[in-house]
Amino acid sequence: MGGWLKAADAPDDTKSVQGNWQPAQAVLAGQPMPEVVLKTISLKLDHGKYEVFVGEHPDRGTYTIDATTQPKSMTVTGTEGPNHGRTFPAIYELNGDTLRICYDLSGAKRPAEFKSVAGTKLYLVTYQRQRN
């Protein structure tokens, strides 16, 4: 029965992650991103499609999530822009209006924990939901 309950949670996360998000913190390969850069980034998640803007430059694609894994997993695939044809395994954690995602930008394997260290291509972002 426990497995059935976990599977039932998945549609809720699918709907809950949708919306407009702004990064509050981000770390790439162990280096924090400056606040001035964070302010130029936005993320929109909508029915399995994503759109990221860094300034005026769009990156679009698709995403799938699996809320039954520990930690919960996400797979991001670029279809338009600088990441066209690339797939990034990730993990995520949704807590109200805060969404943490840790991506492996090398595409090698899904991160095991929410951590970005030097010498890796792990990108850890904490997003805040934007209410428009």
N, C-alpha and C positions, 0 to 999 in steps of 0.2 A: 504494500500500500504506500510506503514511503516514496518509491519510485514514481508512482502515479501522481502523488501530490507535487513532486518536483516538476514533472512534465506539465502539470496544470499551471505552474508559475510562468512558464515560457511566454505564452501569449501576453501576459501582463507586462513583462519586460519589453517585449516587442513594441507595445504601444507606449510604455512609459519612457523609453529612450528617445522617442520622437520629439522634435522641437529644435529650437535655436540655442546654441551653446557658445559660450565665450571662455577661453582658457584663463584660469586664475593663476595657475602654476604649470610650468612645463620643464622637464629635464631631458636632455638628449645626451647620451653617452656620458652621463655623470655631470654634465654642465647645465646649470640652470639657465633658462632663456630669459633675457632681459624683459622687463615689463613693457618697454616701448615696442618690442616685437610682439608680445602677447596681445597688445591692444589692436594689432593689425590683423589678427587671426579670428575667424568665425567658423563655426561648424553647424550645418543643418542636417538633421537625420529625419527622413520622411519615408515611411513604407518601404524600407529596404534600399533606399537610395541615399547617398550622402553628397554633400557639397561643402567643400572647404574653400575659404578665401583667405589668402595671405596677401593683404593689400587688395589690389584689383585683380589678382591672378587666381582663376578658379581651378580647382581639382575636383572632378566629379567621378562617382562610381557607385558601387553597390556594397551592401554589408549584410551579413547574416549573423544572428546571435544564437547562442545555446545556453540557456539559463540552467541547464541540468548538470553542467560540469562544475568542478571546484578547482580553481576559481571559474566564474562564468566566462565563456569564451565568445569571441567575435572574430569574424574573418572579413577583411576589407579588400575589395578589388577595384582598382582604378580603371575607368572606361574612357575618361577624357581628361586631358591636361598632362602634367608632368609625370604622373604615376600610371598612365595608360598601359594596360596589360600586366601590371604588377599586382601581386597579392601579398597582403600583410596579415599574418596571424597575430591576434591580440587577446588580451583578457580585459574584462571590465567589471566595474562595481558601481551600482546605482544606489544612491542614498538620497531620496527626496529630490532636491534640485541640484545635487552634486553628482557628477558622472566622472569616474576615474577610468582611464584607459591606458594600458601599457601595450604599445605596438612593438613588434620586431621589424624595423625598417629594412633589415637585410632579407626578410622573407624566409629565413631559415627554419625557425620553429616558434611555437607559441610560448610566450614568456611563462615562467612558473610562478613568479611573484611580481608585485608592484614595486619594481626597483629598476633604476637605470644607473649603470656603472660605467666608468671609463673603459674604453677598449671594446665596447659593445655598440650595437646600433639600436639599443632599446630606447624608446621614446615614451616617457611617462607624462601624461597630461591630466590635470584636474580641471574639469569644465564646470561652469556654473550656468544653470538654465537662465535664458534671457526671457523676460516677460515683456511682450510688446503690446 
